[in-house]
Amino acid sequence: MIRLVIAEDHQIVREGLRLFLDAQPDMEVVAEATNGREALEAVRRHRPDVLLLDLIMPEMDGLAVLRALPQEAPDTRVLVLTSANDDRLVIPAVRAGAAGYVLKTISSAELAEAVRKVARGEPVLHPEITRMLMREVRRGPAAVAGESFTQRELEVLSLLAHRLTNKEIAAELGISETTVKTHVRNILSKLGVSTRAEAARYAREQGLG
């Protein structure tokens, strides 16, 4: 059973989320929070598997919650569910440790699957957010010796940052394990590093992990 805390300041949205998630056979909402301070207190008390977190909340915003969680509840994974798709919020949220970032435009079924993936330790990013992160990486030191990453290489790099194996990356992206190995080899070459760990560390520094 996936135990959740919902942090959302709009009552009608919060109640709708609770009704939907509690109706899932493998999920249980153990607490709700209307602001960041309540969210942290609920996480301390209930130690949920997943915190469903809005970023824009009163008293203490979602970014502050994300930054406090590693000390407060390191085993709780955070799925950001928000209408905020501003890169001034997205990039810091990913860097602060959000396991997933989805927009409120997703369907109910997509939300349920996102919760399950985050609970399993899999990264979840809305396609619009993925494109934003790719643009951010390309603006940074993502080009080595005049070469930049392809979109697929950036996707693989992001999954390397989450410590997925080649087999797990292949399953996530719907490609063969041999193709993943090729992408990893190209990534290492472009970064000028020799190990997956070095590539993963680079990806996390760039906000992909």
Backbone as CSV, one residue per row, in Angstrom:
resi,resn,N_x,N_y,N_z,CA_x,CA_y,CA_z,C_x,C_y,C_z
1,MET,0.837,-1.195,0.000,0.000,0.000,0.000,0.878,1.254,0.000
2,ILE,0.613,2.170,-0.936,1.357,3.430,-1.018,0.682,4.461,-0.116
3,ARG,1.412,4.937,0.878,0.868,5.911,1.825,1.262,7.320,1.370
4,LEU,0.255,8.204,1.290,0.474,9.535,0.739,0.063,10.633,1.703
5,VAL,0.785,11.758,1.586,0.349,13.021,2.158,0.114,13.978,0.992
6,ILE,-1.002,14.695,1.021,-1.319,15.671,-0.022,-1.104,17.070,0.547
7,ALA,-0.260,17.867,-0.100,-0.030,19.258,0.295,-0.533,20.158,-0.825
8,GLU,-1.675,20.772,-0.598,-2.351,21.591,-1.613,-3.223,22.606,-0.885
9,ASP,-3.051,23.907,-1.207,-3.768,24.924,-0.447,-5.192,25.173,-0.926
10,HIS,-5.554,24.699,-2.107,-6.916,24.880,-2.600,-7.777,23.693,-2.159
11,GLN,-8.780,23.980,-1.341,-9.570,22.921,-0.716,-10.251,22.012,-1.727
12,ILE,-10.852,22.580,-2.757,-11.594,21.757,-3.711,-10.659,20.830,-4.472
13,VAL,-9.452,21.314,-4.779,-8.456,20.467,-5.460,-7.982,19.365,-4.512
14,ARG,-7.704,19.747,-3.282,-7.212,18.779,-2.298,-8.242,17.676,-2.040
15,GLU,-9.501,18.063,-1.890,-10.543,17.068,-1.629,-10.721,16.133,-2.820
16,GLY,-10.636,16.701,-4.033,-10.750,15.865,-5.227,-9.612,14.863,-5.330
17,LEU,-8.404,15.328,-5.021,-7.246,14.437,-5.046,-7.407,13.311,-4.033
18,ARG,-7.867,13.667,-2.833,-8.021,12.638,-1.794,-9.048,11.591,-2.206
19,LEU,-10.186,12.025,-2.715,-11.223,11.079,-3.130,-10.699,10.137,-4.209
20,PHE,-9.984,10.707,-5.181,-9.481,9.881,-6.281,-8.401,8.914,-5.807
21,LEU,-7.431,9.410,-5.040,-6.312,8.559,-4.637,-6.742,7.501,-3.623
22,ASP,-7.637,7.855,-2.715,-8.137,6.867,-1.752,-8.934,5.759,-2.436
23,ALA,-9.466,6.067,-3.612,-10.240,5.064,-4.343,-9.347,4.052,-5.061
24,GLN,-8.037,4.343,-5.144,-7.117,3.413,-5.785,-6.860,2.230,-4.849
25,PRO,-6.853,1.006,-5.357,-6.714,-0.158,-4.475,-5.373,-0.256,-3.760
26,ASP,-4.369,0.441,-4.283,-3.029,0.323,-3.708,-2.548,1.617,-3.058
27,MET,-3.480,2.542,-2.752,-3.083,3.838,-2.194,-3.939,4.202,-0.995
28,GLU,-3.316,4.952,-0.076,-4.023,5.451,1.101,-3.501,6.846,1.428
29,VAL,-4.396,7.827,1.469,-4.025,9.173,1.874,-4.071,9.236,3.394
30,VAL,-2.925,9.447,4.010,-2.857,9.416,5.479,-2.984,10.795,6.101
31,ALA,-2.799,11.856,5.292,-2.926,13.211,5.838,-3.004,14.207,4.693
32,GLU,-3.541,15.401,5.020,-3.599,16.520,4.094,-2.926,17.729,4.737
33,ALA,-2.439,18.632,3.895,-1.820,19.855,4.394,-2.228,21.012,3.501
34,THR,-2.432,22.172,4.115,-2.853,23.349,3.357,-1.712,24.333,3.123
35,ASN,-0.561,24.070,3.725,0.612,24.918,3.501,1.873,24.100,3.762
36,GLY,3.024,24.717,3.509,4.270,23.986,3.641,4.594,23.531,5.045
37,ARG,4.277,24.353,6.027,4.566,23.974,7.408,3.737,22.759,7.824
38,GLU,2.465,22.767,7.445,1.625,21.610,7.736,2.136,20.368,7.003
39,ALA,2.629,20.559,5.781,3.153,19.432,5.008,4.322,18.770,5.722
40,LEU,5.262,19.586,6.213,6.411,19.031,6.933,5.979,18.318,8.203
41,GLU,5.035,18.904,8.920,4.559,18.289,10.151,3.867,16.953,9.849
42,ALA,3.075,16.911,8.772,2.390,15.669,8.399,3.389,14.594,7.998
43,VAL,4.444,14.996,7.302,5.466,14.030,6.898,6.210,13.501,8.115
44,ARG,6.526,14.382,9.048,7.199,13.937,10.278,6.339,12.926,11.036
45,ARG,5.040,13.193,11.103,4.149,12.364,11.905,3.837,11.025,11.234
46,HIS,3.626,11.050,9.918,3.106,9.854,9.242,4.147,9.096,8.421
47,ARG,5.280,9.717,8.105,6.330,9.065,7.309,5.752,8.393,6.060
48,PRO,5.108,9.177,5.183,4.484,8.586,3.991,5.528,8.119,2.980
49,ASP,5.074,7.277,2.072,5.940,6.865,0.962,6.107,8.009,-0.026
50,VAL,5.008,8.741,-0.263,5.009,9.807,-1.270,4.334,11.050,-0.698
51,LEU,4.974,12.196,-0.907,4.367,13.491,-0.631,3.962,14.100,-1.962
52,LEU,2.660,14.319,-2.144,2.146,14.982,-3.343,2.123,16.476,-3.037
53,LEU,2.970,17.235,-3.708,3.294,18.590,-3.258,3.040,19.635,-4.324
54,ASP,2.248,20.648,-3.955,2.147,21.843,-4.792,3.316,22.754,-4.423
55,LEU,3.780,23.542,-5.380,4.917,24.420,-5.100,4.491,25.760,-4.536
56,ILE,3.350,26.262,-4.986,2.921,27.598,-4.591,1.897,27.468,-3.467
57,MET,2.367,27.675,-2.229,1.520,27.559,-1.049,1.879,28.651,-0.055
58,PRO,0.952,29.001,0.848,1.233,30.052,1.836,2.151,29.564,2.949
59,GLU,2.702,30.536,3.673,3.549,30.325,4.858,4.910,29.723,4.532
60,MET,4.906,28.587,3.841,6.158,27.925,3.468,5.912,27.261,2.124
61,ASP,6.645,27.676,1.092,6.334,27.145,-0.240,6.933,25.757,-0.450
62,GLY,6.572,25.182,-1.587,7.004,23.817,-1.882,8.504,23.652,-1.991
63,LEU,9.200,24.659,-2.507,10.662,24.568,-2.606,11.297,24.466,-1.230
64,ALA,10.780,25.240,-0.286,11.313,25.175,1.079,11.061,23.804,1.695
65,VAL,9.907,23.233,1.403,9.599,21.880,1.890,10.580,20.878,1.308
66,LEU,10.798,20.961,0.008,11.728,20.041,-0.660,13.120,20.116,-0.044
67,ARG,13.565,21.308,0.247,14.920,21.476,0.787,15.027,20.963,2.214
68,ALA,13.908,20.972,2.946,13.928,20.511,4.333,13.773,18.998,4.448
69,LEU,13.179,18.367,3.465,12.832,16.949,3.579,14.012,16.003,3.775
70,PRO,15.151,16.191,3.124,16.249,15.240,3.338,16.620,15.072,4.805
71,GLN,16.484,16.136,5.593,16.769,16.043,7.027,15.576,15.499,7.797
72,GLU,14.378,15.867,7.366,13.171,15.513,8.114,12.694,14.094,7.828
73,ALA,12.704,13.709,6.558,12.169,12.394,6.166,12.838,11.948,4.873
74,PRO,14.068,11.467,4.972,14.830,11.138,3.763,14.223,10.024,2.920
75,ASP,13.361,9.196,3.503,12.780,8.082,2.745,11.487,8.456,2.026
76,THR,10.953,9.638,2.286,9.731,10.080,1.604,10.090,10.680,0.250
77,ARG,9.460,10.170,-0.790,9.694,10.694,-2.134,8.642,11.756,-2.453
78,VAL,9.044,12.732,-3.239,8.157,13.863,-3.526,7.749,13.861,-4.992
79,LEU,6.435,13.907,-5.213,5.890,14.121,-6.548,5.276,15.512,-6.556
80,VAL,5.885,16.410,-7.309,5.342,17.761,-7.435,4.169,17.719,-8.404
81,LEU,3.020,18.219,-7.960,1.828,18.353,-8.805,1.417,19.810,-8.735
82,THR,1.609,20.533,-9.821,1.438,21.976,-9.767,1.066,22.524,-11.128
83,SER,0.611,23.745,-11.138,0.367,24.453,-12.398,1.586,25.277,-12.793
84,ALA,2.590,25.308,-11.914,3.777,26.135,-12.148,4.738,25.447,-13.102
85,ASN,4.904,26.027,-14.288,5.876,25.476,-15.238,6.927,26.516,-15.622
86,ASP,7.180,27.428,-14.702,8.203,28.450,-14.853,9.554,27.820,-14.515
87,ASP,10.543,27.990,-15.392,11.832,27.349,-15.133,12.501,27.882,-13.863
88,ARG,12.055,29.054,-13.361,12.606,29.562,-12.108,12.126,28.732,-10.914
89,LEU,11.063,27.953,-11.114,10.583,27.038,-10.089,10.952,25.597,-10.412
90,VAL,10.833,25.242,-11.696,11.066,23.847,-12.107,12.486,23.411,-11.802
91,ILE,13.463,24.172,-12.274,14.862,23.771,-12.125,15.252,23.644,-10.651
92,PRO,14.936,24.638,-9.803,15.261,24.474,-8.375,14.544,23.296,-7.731
93,ALA,13.299,23.019,-8.149,12.558,21.900,-7.557,13.226,20.572,-7.883
94,VAL,13.662,20.402,-9.110,14.337,19.164,-9.503,15.669,19.054,-8.779
95,ARG,16.391,20.162,-8.707,17.683,20.144,-8.014,17.521,19.885,-6.521
96,ALA,16.382,20.296,-5.969,16.150,20.107,-4.534,15.733,18.683,-4.199
97,GLY,15.512,17.857,-5.214,15.264,16.451,-4.932,13.899,15.911,-5.279
98,ALA,13.084,16.663,-6.017,11.781,16.134,-6.429,11.976,14.879,-7.275
99,ALA,11.299,13.807,-6.917,11.406,12.557,-7.678,10.571,12.606,-8.943
100,GLY,9.561,13.476,-8.944,8.710,13.632,-10.108,8.140,15.027,-10.162
101,TYR,7.798,15.470,-11.376,7.251,16.805,-11.550,6.215,16.720,-12.664
102,VAL,4.938,16.845,-12.291,3.870,16.781,-13.284,2.970,18.002,-13.128
103,LEU,2.310,18.347,-14.214,1.425,19.504,-14.211,-0.021,19.071,-13.967
104,LYS,-0.824,19.998,-13.484,-2.207,19.683,-13.145,-3.074,19.434,-14.377
105,THR,-2.501,19.574,-15.546,-3.229,19.275,-16.783,-3.248,17.776,-17.091
106,ILE,-2.507,16.945,-16.344,-2.487,15.513,-16.638,-3.818,14.874,-16.246
107,SER,-4.073,13.706,-16.804,-5.310,12.992,-16.501,-5.205,12.279,-15.157
108,SER,-6.351,11.841,-14.642,-6.365,11.107,-13.377,-5.544,9.831,-13.476
109,ALA,-5.701,9.117,-14.588,-4.953,7.867,-14.764,-3.456,8.127,-14.795
110,GLU,-3.041,9.212,-15.449,-1.615,9.552,-15.507,-1.087,9.909,-14.122
111,LEU,-1.909,10.577,-13.334,-1.487,10.926,-11.975,-1.286,9.671,-11.129
112,ALA,-2.228,8.749,-11.203,-2.108,7.512,-10.423,-0.843,6.759,-10.814
113,GLU,-0.573,6.695,-12.105,0.632,5.985,-12.552,1.887,6.721,-12.116
114,ALA,1.853,8.053,-12.123,3.003,8.838,-11.667,3.285,8.562,-10.193
115,VAL,2.248,8.477,-9.372,2.427,8.165,-7.953,3.081,6.797,-7.796
116,ARG,2.600,5.822,-8.557,3.167,4.465,-8.458,4.639,4.447,-8.868
117,LYS,4.971,5.150,-9.920,6.363,5.177,-10.381,7.273,5.831,-9.341
118,VAL,6.840,6.953,-8.810,7.649,7.640,-7.801,7.819,6.753,-6.569
119,ALA,6.760,6.071,-6.169,6.841,5.171,-5.019,7.846,4.048,-5.256
120,ARG,7.987,3.628,-6.520,8.958,2.574,-6.872,10.375,3.123,-7.035
121,GLY,10.512,4.441,-6.942,11.833,5.041,-7.110,12.160,5.412,-8.539
122,GLU,11.144,5.454,-9.402,11.359,5.809,-10.801,11.103,7.294,-11.009
123,PRO,11.900,7.946,-11.848,11.684,9.377,-12.110,10.459,9.585,-12.992
124,VAL,9.748,10.666,-12.757,8.572,11.017,-13.554,8.636,12.501,-13.870
125,LEU,8.651,12.833,-15.156,8.668,14.231,-15.561,7.636,14.448,-16.664
126,HIS,6.818,15.456,-16.501,5.900,15.856,-17.553,6.726,16.218,-18.790
127,PRO,6.262,15.864,-20.008,7.048,16.162,-21.217,7.480,17.619,-21.323
128,GLU,6.621,18.540,-20.924,6.977,19.962,-20.976,8.135,20.268,-20.036
129,ILE,8.157,19.592,-18.895,9.235,19.799,-17.926,10.536,19.194,-18.447
130,THR,10.432,18.028,-19.081,11.615,17.404,-19.679,12.249,18.330,-20.705
131,ARG,11.424,18.937,-21.552,11.960,19.864,-22.559,12.632,21.062,-21.897
132,MET,12.045,21.533,-20.812,12.631,22.664,-20.091,14.007,22.306,-19.520
133,LEU,14.111,21.114,-18.934,15.387,20.674,-18.377,16.431,20.497,-19.474
134,MET,15.990,20.003,-20.617,16.922,19.834,-21.727,17.472,21.180,-22.183
135,ARG,16.596,22.173,-22.256,17.062,23.508,-22.643,18.062,24.042,-21.621
136,GLU,17.794,23.786,-20.337,18.685,24.250,-19.276,20.057,23.601,-19.386
137,VAL,20.058,22.286,-19.646,21.330,21.576,-19.780,22.110,22.097,-20.976
138,ARG,21.394,22.356,-22.062,22.076,22.844,-23.265,22.653,24.240,-23.057
139,ARG,22.039,25.020,-22.176,22.580,26.340,-21.873,23.827,26.246,-21.003
140,GLY,23.937,25.126,-20.259,25.092,24.919,-19.391,26.187,24.203,-20.136
141,PRO,27.111,23.551,-19.392,28.249,22.890,-20.032,27.866,21.530,-20.584
142,ALA,26.812,21.495,-21.413,26.343,20.231,-21.959,26.964,19.935,-23.308
143,ALA,27.862,20.782,-23.742,28.547,20.528,-24.997,30.020,20.311,-24.699
144,VAL,30.541,19.240,-25.232,31.943,18.906,-25.007,32.600,18.741,-26.364
145,ALA,33.728,19.409,-26.554,34.442,19.333,-27.825,33.515,19.676,-29.002
146,GLY,32.642,20.670,-28.775,31.769,21.124,-29.851,30.561,20.250,-30.093
147,GLU,30.349,19.201,-29.303,29.219,18.315,-29.515,28.201,18.489,-28.396
148,SER,26.901,18.421,-28.744,25.844,18.511,-27.738,25.103,17.183,-27.685
149,PHE,24.349,16.988,-26.628,23.598,15.751,-26.475,22.362,15.739,-27.364
150,THR,22.015,14.571,-27.847,20.729,14.405,-28.514,19.644,14.325,-27.440
151,GLN,18.395,14.446,-27.866,17.296,14.355,-26.907,17.316,13.008,-26.187
152,ARG,17.535,11.928,-26.923,17.541,10.603,-26.309,18.696,10.459,-25.326
153,GLU,19.864,11.011,-25.671,21.000,10.938,-24.751,20.700,11.681,-23.453
154,LEU,20.006,12.808,-23.541,19.636,13.542,-22.335,18.659,12.739,-21.478
155,GLU,17.741,12.023,-22.126,16.809,11.171,-21.388,17.564,10.066,-20.662
156,VAL,18.506,9.438,-21.359,19.314,8.382,-20.748,20.153,8.962,-19.607
157,LEU,20.722,10.139,-19.823,21.545,10.785,-18.799,20.721,11.065,-17.540
158,SER,19.488,11.513,-17.740,18.603,11.761,-16.599,18.343,10.488,-15.804
159,LEU,18.153,9.385,-16.490,17.892,8.116,-15.815,19.154,7.561,-15.154
160,LEU,20.302,7.827,-15.749,21.564,7.460,-15.092,21.689,8.182,-13.756
161,ALA,21.237,9.427,-13.720,21.320,10.205,-12.481,20.492,9.578,-11.371
162,HIS,19.453,8.833,-11.760,18.606,8.161,-10.771,19.074,6.721,-10.508
163,ARG,20.290,6.408,-10.988,20.942,5.133,-10.710,20.203,3.925,-11.312
164,LEU,19.525,4.132,-12.430,18.877,3.005,-13.100,19.913,2.202,-13.877
165,THR,19.697,0.897,-13.958,20.562,0.035,-14.764,20.196,0.173,-16.230
166,ASN,21.053,-0.379,-17.114,20.745,-0.350,-18.538,19.415,-1.036,-18.833
167,LYS,19.156,-2.145,-18.156,17.912,-2.875,-18.369,16.716,-2.022,-17.954
168,GLU,16.832,-1.331,-16.823,15.741,-0.481,-16.339,15.530,0.729,-17.249
169,ILE,16.631,1.294,-17.751,16.522,2.423,-18.682,15.836,1.980,-19.966
170,ALA,16.207,0.808,-20.460,15.589,0.277,-21.678,14.081,0.119,-21.505
171,ALA,13.678,-0.405,-20.360,12.255,-0.595,-20.094,11.533,0.747,-19.982
172,GLU,12.168,1.718,-19.340,11.561,3.039,-19.136,11.347,3.754,-20.468
173,LEU,12.324,3.633,-21.380,12.268,4.382,-22.630,11.701,3.564,-23.795
174,GLY,11.484,2.278,-23.582,10.937,1.435,-24.633,11.921,1.180,-25.763
175,ILE,13.202,1.039,-25.418,14.238,0.749,-26.408,15.015,-0.474,-25.944
176,SER,15.894,-0.981,-26.806,16.642,-2.186,-26.449,17.796,-1.850,-25.512
177,GLU,18.236,-2.865,-24.780,19.360,-2.671,-23.872,20.635,-2.354,-24.653
178,THR,20.768,-2.932,-25.841,21.924,-2.643,-26.691,21.956,-1.170,-27.086
179,THR,20.788,-0.628,-27.398,20.704,0.796,-27.749,21.075,1.664,-26.560
180,VAL,20.639,1.266,-25.376,21.003,2.016,-24.174,22.520,2.021,-23.994
181,LYS,23.146,0.874,-24.163,24.598,0.791,-24.022,25.306,1.747,-24.984
182,THR,24.770,1.839,-26.205,25.350,2.757,-27.191,25.222,4.201,-26.728
183,HIS,24.038,4.551,-26.223,23.827,5.916,-25.732,24.751,6.219,-24.555
184,VAL,24.898,5.268,-23.641,25.769,5.478,-22.481,27.206,5.690,-22.942
185,ARG,27.635,4.879,-23.891,29.002,5.025,-24.414,29.202,6.411,-25.030
186,ASN,28.195,6.885,-25.791,28.300,8.205,-26.408,28.308,9.315,-25.351
187,ILE,27.496,9.147,-24.316,27.443,10.141,-23.236,28.790,10.246,-22.539
188,LEU,29.376,9.104,-22.200,30.677,9.108,-21.527,31.725,9.785,-22.393
189,SER,31.667,9.512,-23.700,32.633,10.100,-24.616,32.478,11.622,-24.683
190,LYS,31.241,12.083,-24.781,30.999,13.521,-24.892,31.352,14.265,-23.614
191,LEU,31.160,13.604,-22.483,31.502,14.230,-21.201,32.989,14.126,-20.895
192,GLY,33.659,13.222,-21.577,35.070,13.020,-21.291,35.312,12.317,-19.977
193,VAL,34.381,11.421,-19.595,34.531,10.651,-18.357,34.535,9.169,-18.708
194,SER,34.904,8.340,-17.738,35.066,6.915,-18.026,34.066,6.020,-17.318
195,THR,33.297,6.571,-16.368,32.384,5.714,-15.611,30.965,6.288,-15.580
196,ARG,29.995,5.388,-15.363,28.597,5.797,-15.231,28.418,6.704,-14.017
197,ALA,29.159,6.424,-12.953,29.033,7.219,-11.734,29.406,8.675,-11.991
198,GLU,30.445,8.896,-12.772,30.851,10.265,-13.096,29.782,10.962,-13.931
199,ALA,29.202,10.232,-14.893,28.135,10.796,-15.716,26.908,11.117,-14.865
200,ALA,26.587,10.217,-13.939,25.438,10.429,-13.061,25.654,11.648,-12.179
201,ARG,26.860,11.798,-11.670,27.163,12.953,-10.823,27.021,14.250,-11.620
202,TYR,27.504,14.258,-12.847,27.359,15.425,-13.720,25.883,15.746,-13.922
203,ALA,25.079,14.715,-14.204,23.652,14.917,-14.466,22.959,15.521,-13.244
204,ARG,23.290,15.020,-12.056,22.672,15.570,-10.846,23.083,17.032,-10.632
205,GLU,24.336,17.351,-10.933,24.795,18.733,-10.794,24.049,19.657,-11.740
206,GLN,23.592,19.109,-12.876,22.865,19.905,-13.860,21.353,19.893,-13.604
207,GLY,20.937,19.297,-12.508,19.517,19.286,-12.155,18.716,18.210,-12.810
208,LEU,19.370,17.152,-13.333,18.651,16.056,-13.984,18.407,14.882,-13.072
209,GLY,18.924,14.928,-11.866,18.756,13.788,-10.989,18.190,14.157,-9.633
